[in-house]
């Protein structure tokens, strides 16, 4: 479903959308913001030279393959359950993953980390309930690359010890940034909301 959105165009993915989303199947262009909202039990592939932005909301049991450069370099992910996002090629990986709980079993599959600009890669998490501390409203968050899986938050909502140390150092914050620290490691630091990416979900 196509709609105008200022100078951008909006494509809303629905249950009847084709599995392959491209300029040939749904007339995508680099101006399109793609919304995958309120979908259950589907697989999609975005195969286009570029898109403007990508928003995932209220998905359950969805697998998405992204083979397109995201010009805003941002993907928004909120209220998702059992979702796998696979990025094909380093150019398809956005710099910012804006993750808003609740999230249950989210896997982000990346190309080889040696091929990605990991200095700018960040997962920005706005915690659901800072009083709870561990988990931040996430239950199951993992990064995979070259067959290796790094669990950042387990299925019970417990953070990787390295991330727990980051929270202890930062204290309660509006948002936390999870970044790759090299050699398979990740770290976490607290950030002010103005450092994050404002949501365009609608």
Buried (B, 14 or more C-beta within 10 A) or exposed (E): EEEEBEEBBBBBBEEEBEEBBBEEBBEBBBBBBBBBBBBEEBEBBBBBEBBBBBBBBEBBBBBBBBBBBBBBBBBBBBBBBBBBBBBBEBBBBBBBBBBBBBBBBBBBBBBEBEBBEBEEBBBBBBBBEBEEEBBBBBBBBBBBBEEEEBBBBBEEBBBBEBBBEBBEEBEEBBBBBBBBEEEEEBBBBBBEEEEBBEBBEE
